[in-house]
Amino acid sequence: MVSFNEFSTVPSLLRNVVENIHQPEETFLIHKKTADWEHISFKQTLDHADAIAAFFLEKGIVKGDRMGLMIENGPDYVYYDQGIQQIGAINVSIYPTLSEQEVEYIINDSGMKAILVGNTFLYKKILKIADNCKELLYIIPAFAEYSKITIPSNLRAGIISFADLLNLGKGMTAQYGWKIKEIRTALRPSDTSSLVYTSGTTGTPKGVMLSHSNFVENVKVCLEQIPVIDETETFLSFLPLSHVFERTATYHVCCAQGCKMAFAQSLELLAKNMGELRPTVMNCVPRLLERIHDKAIKSGTAEGGLKAKIFLWALATGQHFRQKKEAGRNPGLFLSAEKAIAEKLVFSKIKEKTGGRLKFMISGGAALPKNVGEFFGNLGIKILEGFGLTETSPVMAVTEFDRQIYGTVGRVIPGIEIGVQDVETKEMINIQTHDTFDENFECAEGEIIVRGHCVMQGYFNKPAETAEAIDKNHWFHTGDIGRFYKGNLQITDRLKNMIVNAYGKNVYPTPVENVYLKSLKIEQLFLIGDKREYLTAIVIPNRETMQEKFNLKDDYFLQPEVFITDPGIVEWLQQDIRKLSNELSKFERIKNFMVKRNPFSMDEGEITPTMKIKRKVVEKKYADSINEMYKESVEAD
């Protein structure tokens, strides 16, 4: 375990690794640019970081200046971040998928001095808006083809390639080495490390100020809660480093423990990369796990007959074995023997596709459906869940490695308090800490609030919004609804997502949507019903499953009509919706639905970069169709 007393800032973590954990020449980063995977050492990483720091010191960048990154995951992100952090500059990472208007807003709101840009598309986007960004001094393309792109004649910002910046900086490190070390050593845990802009589901993005202490303490307590992570791990990174979850739970953990950090080539090549790199730990989002679950079920049962019977028997055996173990009971020789057979015939083949070495995966960013978590548990693949927000660095709770309660997001991390507050009366229902943990404790649901070392410094240049989010007693109001269940935190939904029907009944959409998402036919589901007499939904079918069932070609999904009206497809979906509705109360059941041809899209402004549906946007965009659906339901009655 790392001693965090001396190493209390982001750049000091990596320095500790080469001083106390690994030899400088050992591998830190792994990525693929050509045919082979390239291994990059700790020393190479730190040399690049020093070159970047020296270059920017030469150019007059000082502690507190904001420095931008709009680049896909890869070694360049790490070099640049480590370089700017050690001279006290502040990392402002921008989601590559944001629109020109959103990017321009973040550059100007943060007062960004320079921006590292990852590809041709992003570079062109920056060139279009750069003249509107008065404080932007440098645009730094990190790809060779940038010189072929025409530069606007009125561009004020300077352009220097990342390769040239590194070469120039290397020539300056002898001159500035002492200065870099002096600034790095003088950094305080309370200094701001990063501005992370919220995804803007409810308005203008806000720059969340996170300190070095926010990040380092978050890493420290998560490693205490999951003590099995050591310096031998290989993490596979595919979630965006522009989001605080991946940055803390992969990048900063690797910096703290000296783990290898491998970068997936793309989401499309993730499965292939898992087989090649054989990671031991991965962070992921529930949707990925849902897709793996759906494909495994489909593959195991599609042919029917003996193969399907063996697959279903194996799952049932795995479930029985898991439940015995989780209850603290001995599975016995017979069940253990059955489990070994299930492992050989079924589970091992699924695990091979992940590389066969996974200790566990951490799911975050949204609620993981309980049945999906249980499915992986039945296979013997451990899925730990975590909960937090950008404003909480991000982790507030995470599953303990040896104690799994499916449908919850784990135990409160050390050093913070989590409260559950009544939404209406604002009275405190309960407060829990890591030390007050009781595996039998339960309480009523309310808004989740938190205070302690994980809470942000505030919103950049937005004192009013900060005061609204953090009350006078230092409680940060998350806007999430939840409770404690068997000692663990359980999240119900977002407060702003709550649907209140015409009869005053409160419905939290996420649990209801997750029931219907058990259907292998359904890819996404969006619940509707605020101030209405009953619930309806927009349903996006699983494209691959629907294509196979109805023999549809790809051009079917290019048709201009947003919604599918084919009676056969509607009835096919209705079969599962009717069946699953029996698991819900009457007022939670869907009475009518529309079938959307294609998934909700980031390009259309319907979802955030963290894959959350923008409810107000969707309801406004499809208002006419939604109203027509309710009209049809009334006429049918």
WOWO-V182964 format. One record per helix or strand of 2 or more residues. SS is the DSSP state (alpha for helix, beta for strand). FROM is the first residue (numbers start at 1). TO is the last residue. If there is no record, write none. Layout:
<<SS;FROM;TO> <SS;FROM;TO>>
This chain:
<<alpha;10;21> <beta;27;32> <beta;37;41> <alpha;42;58> <beta;66;70> <alpha;75;85> <beta;90;93> <alpha;100;110> <beta;114;117> <alpha;120;132> <beta;138;141> <alpha;144;148> <beta;158;159> <alpha;162;170> <alpha;173;186> <beta;192;197> <beta;207;211> <alpha;212;225> <beta;234;237> <alpha;244;257> <beta;260;263> <alpha;270;277> <beta;281;284> <alpha;286;301> <alpha;305;326> <alpha;332;352> <beta;360;363> <alpha;370;379> <beta;383;389> <alpha;390;392> <beta;394;398> <beta;411;412> <beta;416;421> <beta;428;432> <beta;446;452> <beta;458;459> <alpha;463;469> <beta;476;485> <beta;488;494> <alpha;495;497> <beta;499;500> <beta;506;507> <alpha;509;516> <beta;522;528> <beta;535;541> <alpha;543;550> <alpha;554;558> <beta;563;564> <alpha;567;581> <alpha;586;588> <beta;590;596> <alpha;615;621> <alpha;623;636>>
